[in-house]
Amino acid sequence: MEKKAVVAGATGLVGKELLQLLLHSPAYDRVVILARRTANVQHAKLVEKTIDFESFADTEFADDFQGADVFCTLGTTMKKAKTKEAFRRVDRDYPYRFGRLAKQAGAGQFLIVTAMGAKRDSAFFYHQVKGQVEEDLIALHLPALYLFRPSLLLGKREEFRLAERCGGAAAQAASFAMFGPLRKYKPIHARTVAQGMLAAAMTNRPGTHLYQSDQIAALAKRFAER
């Protein structure tokens, strides 16, 4: 039987890394990406499908989701979104719709990147939204749900973010002093998160599983050692 992966968010920081791993993984025969724009990648296993996130019909992608491992790496910033409502649509509403479609279509596993500190009643809006989407997805009772909470993400972005670049440099310098309980606060590279996601998918474990940043790094290490 053909093994499929579906990726929403394949043009983002983690999504781009994940896409390359999936395309070169012998575990998958077909990789479908749902995006507004092309990923500019050519590969025999790759199927690109254009999507209007605002108005797509669930039935459009039901066949792709059936039996697939669905990876969601969607996310935006307040600078891009401009309003809280627009931010919430990208970081909560769209992922939830994909989770619901995964449940309805009979997907095998659903894996999503949220954020460290995700909590519905957090004092910070960003973490509220991430906590909301986690709880909404858990309530769907998916056959297998994996939640990944990375700390500050490192990697090359298409757009330049001065504050994030400076923050990343400072965090990298401080990370040398982070050990024990502080390990989960160390910045983590987008490729490491992608490796951790793929490693978790390979376990094929039913139920809900949550990985903090240091646990993602540990998963990625085992993946690299295979």
MIVOGU-633177 format. One record per residue: x, y, z of N, C-alpha, C in turn. Coordinates in pm, whole numbers, plus 50000, padded with zeros to 5 digits. Last residue first. Layout:
+-------+-------+-------+-------+-------+-------+-------+-------+-------+
|   n.X |   n.Y |   n.Z |  ca.X |  ca.Y |  ca.Z |   c.X |   c.Y |   c.Z |
+-------+-------+-------+-------+-------+-------+-------+-------+-------+
|     X |     Y |     Z |     X |     Y |     Z |     X |     Y |     Z |
...
+-------+-------+-------+-------+-------+-------+-------+-------+-------+
! end
This chain:
+-------+-------+-------+-------+-------+-------+-------+-------+-------+
|   n.X |   n.Y |   n.Z |  ca.X |  ca.Y |  ca.Z |   c.X |   c.Y |   c.Z |
+-------+-------+-------+-------+-------+-------+-------+-------+-------+
| 52020 | 50695 | 51300 | 51967 | 50573 | 51235 | 52055 | 50530 | 51120 |
| 52095 | 50933 | 51402 | 52183 | 50819 | 51431 | 52136 | 50692 | 51363 |
| 51892 | 51107 | 51348 | 52019 | 51127 | 51278 | 52111 | 51007 | 51295 |
| 51697 | 51013 | 51530 | 51671 | 51007 | 51385 | 51803 | 51015 | 51308 |
| 51814 | 51079 | 51769 | 51795 | 50938 | 51738 | 51770 | 50919 | 51590 |
| 51799 | 51357 | 51740 | 51929 | 51292 | 51755 | 51919 | 51144 | 51721 |
| 51526 | 51402 | 51739 | 51605 | 51432 | 51619 | 51741 | 51363 | 51624 |
| 51462 | 51337 | 52002 | 51406 | 51260 | 51892 | 51489 | 51277 | 51765 |
| 51599 | 51544 | 52131 | 51637 | 51405 | 52157 | 51584 | 51312 | 52048 |
| 51460 | 51765 | 52037 | 51602 | 51751 | 52005 | 51649 | 51608 | 52026 |
| 51216 | 51716 | 52159 | 51223 | 51719 | 52012 | 51368 | 51698 | 51969 |
| 51291 | 51749 | 52421 | 51249 | 51616 | 52378 | 51248 | 51605 | 52226 |
| 51339 | 52019 | 52428 | 51452 | 51929 | 52452 | 51418 | 51786 | 52410 |
| 51074 | 52116 | 52376 | 51185 | 52143 | 52284 | 51303 | 52047 | 52304 |
| 50824 | 51859 | 52434 | 50886 | 51988 | 52460 | 51014 | 51998 | 52377 |
| 50566 | 51686 | 52290 | 50711 | 51693 | 52298 | 50755 | 51837 | 52322 |
| 50296 | 51471 | 52348 | 50344 | 51609 | 52351 | 50495 | 51609 | 52373 |
| 50050 | 51267 | 52203 | 50188 | 51276 | 52252 | 50237 | 51420 | 52241 |
| 49769 | 51057 | 52211 | 49819 | 51194 | 52205 | 49956 | 51202 | 52272 |
| 49724 | 50754 | 52012 | 49708 | 50840 | 52128 | 49767 | 50978 | 52105 |
| 49961 | 50518 | 51864 | 49829 | 50579 | 51880 | 49824 | 50666 | 52005 |
| 50265 | 50554 | 51694 | 50201 | 50527 | 51822 | 50063 | 50591 | 51829 |
| 50470 | 50548 | 51492 | 50332 | 50500 | 51468 | 50260 | 50463 | 51597 |
| 50731 | 50622 | 51473 | 50695 | 50536 | 51586 | 50554 | 50478 | 51570 |
| 50756 | 50799 | 51265 | 50803 | 50662 | 51241 | 50766 | 50567 | 51355 |
| 50681 | 51038 | 51379 | 50589 | 50974 | 51285 | 50627 | 50828 | 51263 |
| 50915 | 51099 | 51518 | 50793 | 51066 | 51592 | 50693 | 50993 | 51503 |
| 51085 | 51157 | 51304 | 51118 | 51047 | 51396 | 50995 | 51004 | 51474 |
| 50959 | 51381 | 51200 | 50966 | 51260 | 51120 | 50997 | 51139 | 51207 |
| 50997 | 51560 | 51416 | 50862 | 51526 | 51368 | 50863 | 51396 | 51289 |
| 51275 | 51575 | 51431 | 51198 | 51522 | 51543 | 51058 | 51481 | 51502 |
| 51330 | 51699 | 51187 | 51381 | 51563 | 51213 | 51304 | 51497 | 51327 |
| 51208 | 51947 | 51237 | 51161 | 51862 | 51128 | 51206 | 51717 | 51148 |
| 51372 | 52038 | 51446 | 51228 | 52017 | 51469 | 51171 | 51924 | 51361 |
| 51612 | 52058 | 51306 | 51602 | 51966 | 51420 | 51456 | 51936 | 51452 |
| 51552 | 52259 | 51128 | 51577 | 52125 | 51076 | 51569 | 52020 | 51187 |
| 51529 | 52480 | 51299 | 51411 | 52430 | 51229 | 51431 | 52289 | 51175 |
| 51706 | 52449 | 51608 | 51704 | 52476 | 51465 | 51581 | 52413 | 51401 |
| 51634 | 52612 | 51913 | 51639 | 52487 | 51837 | 51627 | 52519 | 51688 |
| 51751 | 52748 | 52224 | 51697 | 52763 | 52088 | 51719 | 52635 | 52009 |
| 51660 | 52610 | 52541 | 51764 | 52636 | 52441 | 51699 | 52656 | 52304 |
| 51471 | 52530 | 52717 | 51465 | 52669 | 52673 | 51572 | 52703 | 52570 |
| 51520 | 52274 | 52799 | 51409 | 52293 | 52705 | 51398 | 52436 | 52655 |
| 51726 | 52299 | 52987 | 51756 | 52253 | 52851 | 51645 | 52283 | 52751 |
| 51679 | 52359 | 53247 | 51681 | 52471 | 53153 | 51701 | 52427 | 53007 |
| 51708 | 52133 | 53403 | 51572 | 52180 | 53374 | 51565 | 52292 | 53271 |
| 52019 | 52071 | 53247 | 51921 | 52027 | 53345 | 51782 | 52076 | 53306 |
| 52134 | 52384 | 53103 | 52139 | 52239 | 53121 | 52039 | 52202 | 53228 |
| 52269 | 52654 | 52955 | 52140 | 52589 | 52979 | 52157 | 52438 | 52987 |
| 52488 | 52785 | 52878 | 52470 | 52775 | 53022 | 52340 | 52703 | 53057 |
| 52467 | 52792 | 52609 | 52578 | 52713 | 52663 | 52563 | 52695 | 52813 |
| 52268 | 52973 | 52553 | 52232 | 52832 | 52558 | 52344 | 52744 | 52614 |
| 52356 | 53229 | 52519 | 52313 | 53190 | 52653 | 52291 | 53040 | 52666 |
| 52406 | 53226 | 52244 | 52517 | 53251 | 52337 | 52481 | 53204 | 52477 |
| 52148 | 53185 | 52151 | 52253 | 53087 | 52122 | 52369 | 53103 | 52218 |
| 52024 | 53421 | 52236 | 51981 | 53292 | 52292 | 52085 | 53184 | 52268 |
| 52151 | 53609 | 52078 | 52166 | 53617 | 52223 | 52130 | 53483 | 52288 |
| 52066 | 53523 | 51827 | 52208 | 53528 | 51857 | 52232 | 53530 | 52007 |
| 51788 | 53557 | 51856 | 51845 | 53425 | 51831 | 51992 | 53419 | 51864 |
| 51765 | 53832 | 51888 | 51724 | 53744 | 51996 | 51782 | 53605 | 51980 |
| 51851 | 53915 | 51640 | 51928 | 53953 | 51758 | 51895 | 53862 | 51876 |
| 51648 | 53796 | 51484 | 51789 | 53765 | 51458 | 51875 | 53797 | 51580 |
| 51422 | 53918 | 51588 | 51437 | 53774 | 51605 | 51581 | 53732 | 51583 |
| 51469 | 54183 | 51515 | 51452 | 54150 | 51656 | 51475 | 54001 | 51681 |
| 51487 | 54157 | 51231 | 51598 | 54205 | 51311 | 51586 | 54163 | 51457 |
| 51413 | 53942 | 51000 | 51351 | 53988 | 51124 | 51462 | 54027 | 51220 |
| 51366 | 53914 | 50658 | 51461 | 53948 | 50762 | 51385 | 54000 | 50884 |
| 51213 | 53632 | 50502 | 51211 | 53773 | 50538 | 51307 | 53797 | 50653 |
| 51288 | 53366 | 50485 | 51283 | 53445 | 50363 | 51285 | 53593 | 50394 |
| 51524 | 53246 | 50730 | 51391 | 53285 | 50687 | 51399 | 53366 | 50559 |
| 51719 | 52995 | 50844 | 51717 | 53103 | 50747 | 51575 | 53129 | 50699 |
| 51714 | 52935 | 51201 | 51714 | 52895 | 51062 | 51703 | 53017 | 50973 |
| 51557 | 52857 | 51513 | 51670 | 52909 | 51438 | 51661 | 52858 | 51294 |
| 51299 | 52933 | 51741 | 51342 | 52862 | 51621 | 51457 | 52934 | 51551 |
| 51270 | 52895 | 52084 | 51303 | 52989 | 51976 | 51361 | 52913 | 51857 |
| 51121 | 52572 | 52130 | 51156 | 52704 | 52184 | 51187 | 52796 | 52065 |
| 50843 | 52367 | 52019 | 50982 | 52413 | 52015 | 50999 | 52547 | 52086 |
| 50636 | 52139 | 52074 | 50648 | 52272 | 52132 | 50795 | 52318 | 52131 |
| 50419 | 51935 | 51901 | 50560 | 51972 | 51915 | 50570 | 52118 | 51960 |
| 50205 | 51668 | 51929 | 50217 | 51812 | 51949 | 50363 | 51845 | 51979 |
| 50035 | 51425 | 51755 | 50166 | 51461 | 51808 | 50176 | 51614 | 51813 |
| 49792 | 51178 | 51760 | 49816 | 51323 | 51756 | 49949 | 51351 | 51825 |
| 49603 | 50931 | 51622 | 49738 | 50959 | 51670 | 49765 | 51108 | 51650 |
| 49322 | 50945 | 51590 | 49387 | 50817 | 51622 | 49528 | 50834 | 51678 |
| 49175 | 51227 | 51764 | 49241 | 51169 | 51647 | 49308 | 51037 | 51684 |
| 48989 | 51374 | 51923 | 49020 | 51232 | 51947 | 49073 | 51165 | 51821 |
| 48930 | 51638 | 51926 | 48886 | 51563 | 51809 | 48906 | 51412 | 51827 |
| 49055 | 51747 | 52146 | 48912 | 51717 | 52158 | 48858 | 51640 | 52038 |
| 49306 | 51803 | 52044 | 49292 | 51692 | 52139 | 49146 | 51648 | 52149 |
| 49243 | 52032 | 51897 | 49283 | 51909 | 51827 | 49271 | 51787 | 51919 |
| 49183 | 52213 | 52101 | 49083 | 52182 | 52000 | 49115 | 52052 | 51926 |
| 49426 | 52224 | 52239 | 49309 | 52168 | 52305 | 49200 | 52130 | 52205 |
| 49590 | 52341 | 52036 | 49623 | 52211 | 52096 | 49499 | 52147 | 52157 |
| 49461 | 52583 | 51995 | 49462 | 52485 | 51886 | 49501 | 52347 | 51939 |
| 49503 | 52704 | 52249 | 49368 | 52678 | 52199 | 49368 | 52572 | 52090 |
| 49778 | 52734 | 52261 | 49712 | 52646 | 52356 | 49572 | 52609 | 52310 |
| 49812 | 52922 | 52057 | 49876 | 52791 | 52045 | 49812 | 52690 | 52140 |
| 49668 | 53134 | 52171 | 49624 | 53075 | 52045 | 49684 | 52936 | 52026 |
| 49823 | 53186 | 52402 | 49681 | 53152 | 52412 | 49635 | 53077 | 52287 |
| 50065 | 53264 | 52295 | 50059 | 53135 | 52363 | 49914 | 53090 | 52386 |
| 49983 | 53514 | 52189 | 50047 | 53413 | 52104 | 50033 | 53274 | 52167 |
| 49892 | 53655 | 52420 | 49801 | 53617 | 52312 | 49857 | 53504 | 52227 |
| 49974 | 53578 | 52749 | 50024 | 53623 | 52620 | 49936 | 53568 | 52508 |
| 49878 | 53455 | 52968 | 49867 | 53601 | 52967 | 49910 | 53659 | 52832 |
| 49694 | 53155 | 52890 | 49818 | 53229 | 52905 | 49791 | 53380 | 52904 |
| 49489 | 52971 | 52864 | 49467 | 53087 | 52952 | 49596 | 53164 | 52980 |
| 49597 | 52779 | 52687 | 49475 | 52851 | 52652 | 49455 | 52977 | 52736 |
| 49931 | 52764 | 52603 | 49836 | 52749 | 52713 | 49715 | 52837 | 52685 |
| 50263 | 52710 | 52519 | 50125 | 52705 | 52470 | 50030 | 52676 | 52586 |
| 50528 | 52703 | 52583 | 50444 | 52795 | 52658 | 50300 | 52797 | 52613 |
| 50651 | 52648 | 52261 | 50675 | 52639 | 52404 | 50589 | 52743 | 52474 |
| 50406 | 52575 | 52007 | 50513 | 52659 | 52064 | 50530 | 52629 | 52212 |
| 50345 | 52366 | 51751 | 50281 | 52478 | 51822 | 50393 | 52568 | 51878 |
| 50324 | 52158 | 51477 | 50415 | 52243 | 51553 | 50334 | 52354 | 51619 |
| 50170 | 51836 | 51455 | 50164 | 51981 | 51443 | 50268 | 52051 | 51531 |
| 50041 | 51552 | 51297 | 50155 | 51607 | 51369 | 50158 | 51758 | 51346 |
| 49841 | 51273 | 51287 | 49841 | 51418 | 51269 | 49950 | 51476 | 51358 |
| 49792 | 50964 | 51107 | 49853 | 51041 | 51215 | 49845 | 51190 | 51182 |
| 49608 | 50860 | 50913 | 49672 | 50775 | 51011 | 49722 | 50851 | 51132 |
| 49280 | 50979 | 50827 | 49426 | 50991 | 50825 | 49485 | 50904 | 50934 |
| 49001 | 50980 | 50767 | 49069 | 50857 | 50810 | 49219 | 50864 | 50794 |
| 48853 | 51201 | 50716 | 48902 | 51126 | 50600 | 48975 | 50998 | 50639 |
| 48796 | 51304 | 50970 | 48686 | 51263 | 50882 | 48733 | 51171 | 50769 |
| 49055 | 51364 | 51068 | 48967 | 51272 | 51140 | 48859 | 51216 | 51047 |
| 49144 | 51546 | 50878 | 49221 | 51424 | 50903 | 49136 | 51319 | 50972 |
| 48956 | 51748 | 50915 | 48956 | 51674 | 50790 | 49032 | 51543 | 50804 |
| 49039 | 51833 | 51167 | 48904 | 51780 | 51150 | 48893 | 51699 | 51021 |
| 49294 | 51927 | 51103 | 49278 | 51819 | 51199 | 49142 | 51752 | 51186 |
| 49229 | 52133 | 50932 | 49305 | 52019 | 50880 | 49295 | 51900 | 50974 |
| 49096 | 52298 | 51113 | 49023 | 52245 | 50997 | 49095 | 52125 | 50937 |
| 49310 | 52359 | 51284 | 49197 | 52281 | 51335 | 49116 | 52221 | 51220 |
| 49476 | 52512 | 51116 | 49521 | 52381 | 51164 | 49407 | 52295 | 51217 |
| 49292 | 52737 | 51076 | 49336 | 52650 | 50965 | 49387 | 52514 | 51015 |
| 49259 | 52839 | 51346 | 49146 | 52792 | 51265 | 49188 | 52699 | 51152 |
| 49526 | 52896 | 51450 | 49431 | 52808 | 51516 | 49327 | 52751 | 51420 |
| 49688 | 53044 | 51279 | 49752 | 52959 | 51381 | 49656 | 52869 | 51457 |
| 49516 | 53181 | 51104 | 49629 | 53103 | 51052 | 49679 | 53002 | 51155 |
| 49325 | 53300 | 51274 | 49283 | 53217 | 51161 | 49395 | 53126 | 51115 |
| 49480 | 53454 | 51449 | 49408 | 53337 | 51501 | 49363 | 53244 | 51388 |
| 49565 | 53655 | 51276 | 49663 | 53565 | 51336 | 49595 | 53436 | 51383 |
| 49322 | 53781 | 51226 | 49394 | 53717 | 51115 | 49497 | 53619 | 51168 |
| 49267 | 53874 | 51487 | 49173 | 53785 | 51418 | 49242 | 53710 | 51304 |
| 49472 | 54048 | 51541 | 49461 | 53926 | 51619 | 49370 | 53825 | 51551 |
| 49635 | 54176 | 51243 | 49529 | 54178 | 51345 | 49527 | 54045 | 51421 |
| 49879 | 54130 | 51102 | 49830 | 54267 | 51127 | 49719 | 54275 | 51232 |
| 50025 | 53917 | 50999 | 49880 | 53905 | 51011 | 49812 | 54040 | 51029 |
| 50292 | 54010 | 51010 | 50232 | 53967 | 50883 | 50079 | 53970 | 50889 |
| 50313 | 54076 | 51280 | 50355 | 54172 | 51179 | 50292 | 54138 | 51044 |
| 50238 | 53846 | 51410 | 50147 | 53960 | 51417 | 50184 | 54065 | 51313 |
| 50304 | 53563 | 51196 | 50344 | 53659 | 51299 | 50241 | 53772 | 51301 |
| 50215 | 53215 | 51152 | 50244 | 53349 | 51103 | 50294 | 53435 | 51218 |
| 50199 | 52874 | 51042 | 50219 | 52975 | 51145 | 50251 | 53109 | 51083 |
| 50198 | 52521 | 50985 | 50146 | 52655 | 50957 | 50174 | 52749 | 51074 |
| 50265 | 52261 | 50976 | 50368 | 52353 | 51023 | 50327 | 52498 | 50994 |
| 50141 | 51949 | 51002 | 50098 | 52087 | 50997 | 50205 | 52177 | 51058 |
| 50115 | 51645 | 50836 | 50207 | 51733 | 50909 | 50161 | 51878 | 50892 |
| 49966 | 51336 | 50836 | 49943 | 51477 | 50806 | 50032 | 51563 | 50898 |
| 49988 | 51039 | 50677 | 50045 | 51111 | 50791 | 50037 | 51258 | 50755 |
| 49684 | 50893 | 50538 | 49811 | 50967 | 50533 | 49860 | 51010 | 50672 |
| 49434 | 50776 | 50512 | 49548 | 50690 | 50543 | 49681 | 50760 | 50553 |
| 49325 | 51051 | 50333 | 49290 | 50914 | 50373 | 49415 | 50829 | 50391 |
| 49412 | 51288 | 50225 | 49424 | 51269 | 50369 | 49401 | 51124 | 50412 |
| 49348 | 51266 | 49956 | 49488 | 51283 | 49995 | 49508 | 51251 | 50142 |
| 49071 | 51250 | 49967 | 49146 | 51136 | 49915 | 49293 | 51144 | 49954 |
| 49004 | 51508 | 50063 | 48974 | 51388 | 50143 | 49055 | 51268 | 50097 |
| 49026 | 51749 | 49942 | 49150 | 51682 | 49979 | 49128 | 51553 | 50058 |
| 48769 | 51839 | 49888 | 48873 | 51856 | 49787 | 48994 | 51767 | 49814 |
| 48606 | 51821 | 50108 | 48602 | 51710 | 50014 | 48711 | 51719 | 49907 |
| 48636 | 52068 | 50233 | 48701 | 51950 | 50290 | 48710 | 51835 | 50190 |
| 48708 | 52347 | 50036 | 48608 | 52247 | 50073 | 48680 | 52121 | 50120 |
| 48854 | 52658 | 50133 | 48864 | 52526 | 50072 | 48755 | 52433 | 50124 |
| 48866 | 52929 | 50210 | 48739 | 52874 | 50160 | 48749 | 52733 | 50101 |
| 49109 | 53010 | 50312 | 48988 | 53073 | 50363 | 48862 | 52996 | 50324 |
| 49311 | 52885 | 50176 | 49288 | 52847 | 50315 | 49158 | 52902 | 50371 |
| 49313 | 52755 | 49882 | 49265 | 52881 | 49939 | 49226 | 52848 | 50082 |
| 49587 | 52580 | 49742 | 49474 | 52583 | 49834 | 49441 | 52727 | 49872 |
| 49738 | 52365 | 49507 | 49709 | 52502 | 49548 | 49582 | 52503 | 49633 |
| 49953 | 52101 | 49554 | 49814 | 52139 | 49535 | 49792 | 52279 | 49591 |
| 50206 | 51893 | 49430 | 50170 | 52025 | 49483 | 50024 | 52055 | 49453 |
| 50367 | 51606 | 49504 | 50244 | 51653 | 49442 | 50208 | 51786 | 49508 |
| 50670 | 51423 | 49472 | 50601 | 51544 | 49516 | 50476 | 51574 | 49433 |
| 50827 | 51221 | 49382 | 50726 | 51187 | 49483 | 50634 | 51304 | 49517 |
| 51008 | 51340 | 49208 | 50913 | 51242 | 49154 | 50800 | 51210 | 49253 |
| 51047 | 51692 | 49238 | 51078 | 51558 | 49286 | 50969 | 51462 | 49238 |
| 51133 | 52024 | 49276 | 51100 | 51921 | 49179 | 51141 | 51784 | 49236 |
| 51013 | 52321 | 49422 | 51087 | 52196 | 49441 | 51039 | 52096 | 49336 |
| 50868 | 52554 | 49477 | 50983 | 52556 | 49385 | 51075 | 52436 | 49407 |
| 50637 | 52560 | 49609 | 50756 | 52544 | 49694 | 50883 | 52547 | 49610 |
| 50386 | 52797 | 49509 | 50472 | 52682 | 49484 | 50591 | 52679 | 49580 |
| 50128 | 52904 | 49740 | 50226 | 52927 | 49633 | 50318 | 52806 | 49621 |
| 49956 | 52804 | 49925 | 49908 | 52913 | 49839 | 49999 | 52934 | 49720 |
| 49948 | 52444 | 49960 | 50007 | 52576 | 49979 | 49944 | 52678 | 49885 |
| 50007 | 52125 | 50050 | 49896 | 52218 | 50031 | 49947 | 52358 | 50060 |
| 50177 | 51849 | 49916 | 50184 | 51974 | 49990 | 50067 | 52063 | 49950 |
| 50232 | 51508 | 49947 | 50140 | 51610 | 49897 | 50156 | 51736 | 49981 |
| 50431 | 51252 | 49857 | 50427 | 51366 | 49948 | 50343 | 51475 | 49884 |
| 50466 | 50904 | 49850 | 50401 | 51022 | 49792 | 50395 | 51132 | 49897 |
| 50600 | 50713 | 49989 | 50597 | 50698 | 49843 | 50544 | 50824 | 49775 |
| 50812 | 50707 | 50271 | 50698 | 50767 | 50202 | 50711 | 50753 | 50051 |
| 51042 | 50591 | 50364 | 50918 | 50553 | 50430 | 50794 | 50604 | 50357 |
| 51269 | 50693 | 50258 | 51213 | 50574 | 50192 | 51080 | 50531 | 50252 |
| 51293 | 51042 | 50229 | 51269 | 50930 | 50320 | 51210 | 50812 | 50243 |
| 51309 | 51260 | 50074 | 51423 | 51169 | 50071 | 51409 | 51050 | 50165 |
| 51073 | 51393 | 50129 | 51101 | 51354 | 49991 | 51215 | 51253 | 49982 |
| 51105 | 51444 | 50403 | 51001 | 51352 | 50357 | 51029 | 51302 | 50216 |
| 51313 | 51632 | 50403 | 51329 | 51504 | 50473 | 51228 | 51401 | 50422 |
| 51197 | 51843 | 50260 | 51317 | 51776 | 50208 | 51337 | 51639 | 50273 |
| 50985 | 51911 | 50436 | 50958 | 51865 | 50299 | 51078 | 51790 | 50242 |
| 51119 | 52004 | 50662 | 51042 | 51880 | 50668 | 51018 | 51823 | 50529 |
| 51220 | 52245 | 50568 | 51313 | 52140 | 50614 | 51243 | 52004 | 50614 |
| 50981 | 52379 | 50514 | 51079 | 52357 | 50407 | 51177 | 52245 | 50443 |
| 50858 | 52387 | 50771 | 50799 | 52313 | 50661 | 50895 | 52283 | 50548 |
| 51006 | 52563 | 50926 | 51012 | 52420 | 50957 | 50962 | 52338 | 50838 |
| 50947 | 52801 | 50765 | 51080 | 52769 | 50818 | 51095 | 52619 | 50847 |
| 50720 | 52730 | 50485 | 50767 | 52800 | 50604 | 50900 | 52748 | 50653 |
| 50615 | 52579 | 50289 | 50702 | 52689 | 50245 | 50754 | 52771 | 50363 |
| 50441 | 52393 | 50394 | 50568 | 52344 | 50340 | 50662 | 52455 | 50294 |
| 50192 | 52398 | 50511 | 50294 | 52488 | 50562 | 50433 | 52454 | 50512 |
| 50095 | 52078 | 50534 | 50039 | 52212 | 50526 | 50140 | 52306 | 50590 |
| 50152 | 51773 | 50379 | 50214 | 51883 | 50454 | 50139 | 52013 | 50428 |
| 50108 | 51429 | 50395 | 50049 | 51556 | 50354 | 50108 | 51665 | 50441 |
| 50232 | 51123 | 50278 | 50246 | 51232 | 50374 | 50179 | 51355 | 50313 |
| 50159 | 50774 | 50231 | 50147 | 50915 | 50193 | 50177 | 51006 | 50311 |
| 50238 | 50469 | 50092 | 50248 | 50548 | 50215 | 50253 | 50696 | 50177 |
| 50047 | 50225 | 49922 | 50123 | 50350 | 49913 | 50120 | 50425 | 50046 |
| 50084 | 49881 | 50000 | 50000 | 50000 | 50000 | 50088 | 50125 | 50000 |
+-------+-------+-------+-------+-------+-------+-------+-------+-------+
! end
